[in-house]
Amino acid sequence: MRFKSFVQKLHERNPKLGKIASLTTATGVITFNSMLAGPPVWIMGAAKAVTGAAIADKAVIDVTNYWINSNNAMIDNILPDKDWRISLPDDIHTKGKYLLVSNHQSWVDTSIVQYISEKRLPLTRFFTKFELIYIPVIGQAFYFLDFPMMRRHSKEAIAKNPALKGKDIEEAKRACALLKDKPFTLLNYLEGTRFTTVKRDKQQSPYTHLLKPRAGGLSLAISALGEDIDGILDMTIVYPDGVPTYGDLWKGNIKRLGVDVRHIEMPDDLFTSVQNGGYETDEAIKAEMFDWVEQVWQQKDQLITKMLAEFESKPPALDA
């Protein structure tokens, strides 16, 4: 039996006070670590931007990993007993270069990605809007950490200035290219937004647990990084007790969680065609890419049904 912290024991003796204690502890630690990590990220990030020094880049990543790992330590040490069933391939490693696709239900998803990735996968990055760069601290951290930042141009802007057509794709590829010389996990939520049954019904999705997938982001990443990646990973997340809020995580309300990460293979000919830019220029390649993504999504939808059923049929394996 592993050692339990005071907060975890409090969850057992007085669940209401336990929730208050774990949420308060998490808020305090995250705030403190953000203040502690912020200045070094800024200083090293600025040095990296000016000089391009590898040592500055490594320092930014190390500080970020410290911040993430401290959050992960809280999940292990202040949350109550939980039945979290996590399955990952044995052959992934922190020096690899991976594209990761996933379903998306909650703001908690990204914290779960960080949790399962510790000592297993490289630092996770994801596509962000360029406008986020103006958010103090967080926006600049995304920039310093080489998160691919997308600058979207509206149809109206392109109509006024035709030279903008295709610029967003070029800029996104250039941003992805910054990851070429380092380990990375580039996360793409193919649904483009968080799942709800209302959204599913509105778009008439053919899936029970998923919205319709999009192929553009993944295709862009393959086009920019294809020759460098070690593989494509598919992550499936389920919350058997309902979709949580971020506060639910730190209150200890996520008692049951399922995560399945596995390799997925794209046909070599399709991968090569997409890598060579075929998704943007060839309608046949685009259609083939959509067909492949939909096959992945059909399998994921079936897997979610299976994972949820297993939680109901197998007794909980709570942390001891």
Stockholm file with secondary structure:
# STOCKHOLM 1.0

chainA/1-320         MRFKSFVQKLHERNPKLGKIASLTTATGVITFNSMLAGPPVWIMGAAKAVTGAAIADKAVIDVTNYWINSNNAMIDNILPDKDWRISLPDDIHTKGKYLLVSNHQSWVDTSIVQYISEKRLPLTRFFTKFELIYIPVIGQAFYFLDFPMMRRHSKEAIAKNPALKGKDIEEAKRACALLKDKPFTLLNYLEGTRFTTVKRDKQQSPYTHLLKPRAGGLSLAISALGEDIDGILDMTIVYPDGVPTYGDLWKGNIKRLGVDVRHIEMPDDLFTSVQNGGYETDEAIKAEMFDWVEQVWQQKDQLITKMLAEFESKPPALDA
#=GR chainA/1-320 SS CCCCCHHHHHHHHCHHHHHHHHHHHHHHHHHHHHHHHHHHHHHHHHHHHHHCCHHHHHHHHHHHHHHHHHHHHHHHHTSCCCEEEEECCTTCCTTCEEEEEECCCCTHHHHHHHHHHTTTSCCEEECEEGGGGGSTTHHHHHHHTTCCEECCCCHHHHHHCGGGTTHHHHHHHHHHHTTTTSCEEEEEETTSSCCCHHHHHHTTCSCSSCCCCCCHHHHHHHHHHGGGCCEEEEEEEECTTCCCCHHHHHHTCCCEEEEEEEEECCCHHHHHHHHTTHHHHCHHHHHHHHHHHHHHHHHHHHHHHHHHHHHHHSCCCCCC
#=GC SS_cons         CCCCCHHHHHHHHCHHHHHHHHHHHHHHHHHHHHHHHHHHHHHHHHHHHHHCCHHHHHHHHHHHHHHHHHHHHHHHHTSCCCEEEEECCTTCCTTCEEEEEECCCCTHHHHHHHHHHTTTSCCEEECEEGGGGGSTTHHHHHHHTTCCEECCCCHHHHHHCGGGTTHHHHHHHHHHHTTTTSCEEEEEETTSSCCCHHHHHHTTCSCSSCCCCCCHHHHHHHHHHGGGCCEEEEEEEECTTCCCCHHHHHHTCCCEEEEEEEEECCCHHHHHHHHTTHHHHCHHHHHHHHHHHHHHHHHHHHHHHHHHHHHHHSCCCCCC
//
